[in-house]
Amino acid sequence: MSVLTRAVPLLLVLVLTAFSLGAAEAAPSEAVSDRDASAPQAATQIPFGFTLGDAQQPTTSHVAKLGSDIAFPPGTFDGALGGLTSTVPITGKLSIPPTDGYFVAFRFMATTGRVEIIPDGDATGTATVHTGKDKDCKATQTNICADTDVTAKVFIKLSEAKVDGKTLDVGPNCRTAQPAAVTIKALVPISLPAPPVKVTSTFTAPPFAGCVGREDLSRLLTGLVSGPGNTFVSNLTLRCFSTGCKA
């Protein structure tokens, strides 16, 4: 057998080996490419901003046990909508300034105090988007609107309490032991211009804790304030959506 004859099979083996190695190296790249193609895209986040409360309907909470209303200064709700089709997630940050409240304890004791709403994280929920100013969005008089179901968890903090003008020392950390869950279900506008929309929610005020000054008044305040049947009422006014809002 000649040298050339013996070299041909060896050459074929080398060629086949090189081809196999090339294919093996290409496979991982193709797999990575496939993973990249099927990887989920970043969720749509459309910013929006509402003002809470106005002259016609300030943000008001009715305390059922005391039979008293607490009116808050105008606040804000700023968040993001996860798209404009069907049902999408919605998140937002609630901000309501503190206020001074007046109550009548035990039906005869005039009581005042500073009331503060402290969010426990972001509000979350869903929004089902609708279109049609003369159809689904007729109530909001806008081209686009959404049925929202959003829950904000908030602590209720009390300070600077006085009974018949005398200081009631509740300490610096007097608030509900757990956050209250305030759920807003309403049809709201998500296009401008838009009129305000009145929203109402009923919630339970949890027991108080940490109301310690000269003595622990947590149980007293729990008996006076905590319980079901409290209401939250406000006018929501859309002030920006998408391009006019901060992301």
N, C-alpha and C positions, 0 to 999 in steps of 0.2 A: 504494500500500500504506500502510495506516494505521500510526501509531506503535505501537499495541498489537499489530498483526500482526507487525511487525518485532521486537518485544520478546520474543514468546513463544519463538522458536527460541533466542535468546540466553539466556533464563532456563533452558531445558532443558539447554543446554550447561553452564551454571554448576552446576546441580544434579548432573548426571552427573559432572562433575569433582570436586566435593566428595565424592561417594559413593566414587569411585575412590581418592581420597587417604585417606579414612577406612579403606577396606579394606586399603590398603597399610600403613598404620600399625598396624592390628590384627594383621596376619600375623606380624610378629616376636614380639609378645606371646604369640600362640598357640604359636609354635615354642618359645619359652622355657618355656611351661607344659608342652608335651609333653616337653621335655628334663627338666624337674623331675620329672615323673611317672615317667619311665623311669630316672632316676638311681639307682644302687645305694645301698641303705641301709647304714648302718654295721654292720660285722660284730659278731655277738654275742660278748661276752667274759665268760665265767663264771670268776671267780677260784677258786683252790683252793690248798691247802697241804699238803705231806707232810713228815713228820719222817723223816730217814734214820738208820737204826741204832738199836738198843736193846740191852738186856742179853742177849737171846736170840741176836741176830745183829747185832753192831756192823758198821759200814761197814768192810770189810776189802779190801785189795788184795794179791794174791799176786804177788810179783815172780819170774817164772819162772827167770831166769838165776841169781838168788841163792838160790832155794828158800826165800824168807822171806815172811812175812806182815806187813803194816803195818795196824794197827788205828787208825781215826780216831774222834774224839769225835762225838757225834750232830750231824748237819747238817740242812739244810732244802732243800726244792725248792718254790718258790712260783711259780705261773704262772697261765695262763688257758686255758680250753677254748673253742673256737669254736662251741659249740652242744651240743645233746643228742640229735641225730638223725644216724644214718648215720656216715660218716667225716668228721671235722672236724680243723682244725689245732690244734696244742697248742704252747705256748711256756712257758718257765719259766727261773727263775734258780736256779742250783745254788750252794749255800754249804756248804762243809765246812771246819771248823777245822783248822789245821795240827796235826801230831803228831810225836812223836819215834820214830824207827824204829831197830830193831836188826837188823843183818845180819852174815853171816859171809862176808867176801870171800876169794876163792881157797881156800875151804873151811877156812881156819884163822885168818884175821885178823878179830878182833871189830871191827865198825864200827858207829858210831852216827851219826845225823844227823837234822836237822829236815826233814820232808817237808811241802810245801805244795801244795795243788791250786788253781790259778788259772784260773777260767773264761775262755774266749775268746768273749765275747758270750753271748747267750741260747741255751739248749738249744731245739731245734725238732724237730717231727715231726708225727705224726698219731695220732688216737685214734678207734677205731670203737666207738661206744656201744651197749651191750646193756641189756636190762631183764629182770627175772624172777629173783627170789631162788631159786626152785626149778628154774630152767632155765639160761639162759646165764650167770647170775651166781651159780650154786651154789657155785663154788669160792671166791668172795669173801664169801659169806653176806650179800650186800647186795641192795637192790632195783635199783640201777643200778651198772654197771661198765663198763670200757672196755679193749679191747685196744690197748695203746700201743706205738708204735714211735718212740722219742725218742732223739736223738743230742746229747750234750753234748761240746763240744770244750774240752779243758783242758790247760794247761801244767803240768808237774811241776817244781817248784822244790826244790832242795836247799841246805841251809845248816847251819852249826854241825857240820860233819862231824868225826869223830874216829876214828882207827885205833889200837887198843890203848891208848885213853885219851889219845893225842896228837893235837893239832889238825891237821886236814888243811885247809889254806887253799884253799877253792873260790871265794872272792870273794863279793860281794853279789848277783851276777846269774847264778847258775848254775841253768839250767833247760833244758828241752827246746827245741830250735831251732824246732820246730813243735808245735802242740797235738796231743795224743792224742785220738782220737775214741772215746768210750765210748757205745755204743748199748744202750739198755734196751728189750727187747721183753717185755712182761708184761701179764697181765690184772690190773687194779688196781680197787679199789672207788672209786666217786665218790658215795657216799651214806653217811651216818653212822647208827648206829655201825658201825665196820668193824674187823676184825682186821688185823694186819700181814701184808704179803705179801713173801715173799722174792724178790729179783730178782738175777740174775747176768748178767754181761757179760764177754766176752773182748776184749782190746784189745792193740794194739801200742804199745810205748813208743818214741817217736822218739829220735834221737841228741841228745846234750846239746851246749850251746854256752854261751859266756860264763863258764865255770868257771875264772876266772883270778884267782889270788892271787899267790903267789910265782912260780908257773909255771902254764901252761895245762893243766888236768886234764880238759878236755872229752873227749878221746879215751879216757882211762882210764875215766871214768864211763860213757861210751857202751858200752865193752866190757863193763863190769860189769853194767849195768842194761838198756840198750836192746835191743829185740827183741820178737817176737811171743809169744803164749801167756800174757800176764798176765791176771789175772781181777779183777773188781770184784764184790763181794757185799755186799748190804745188805738190811735189812728196811725196807720203806716202810709208814709208818703215816699214814693220812689224818687230819689234825687239824682241817681245816675245808673247807667247800665252799659256794660261792655266798654266802649271807647271813652268815656268820661270818668271812669273809676280807676283807682289805683289797683294794680294787680295784686 
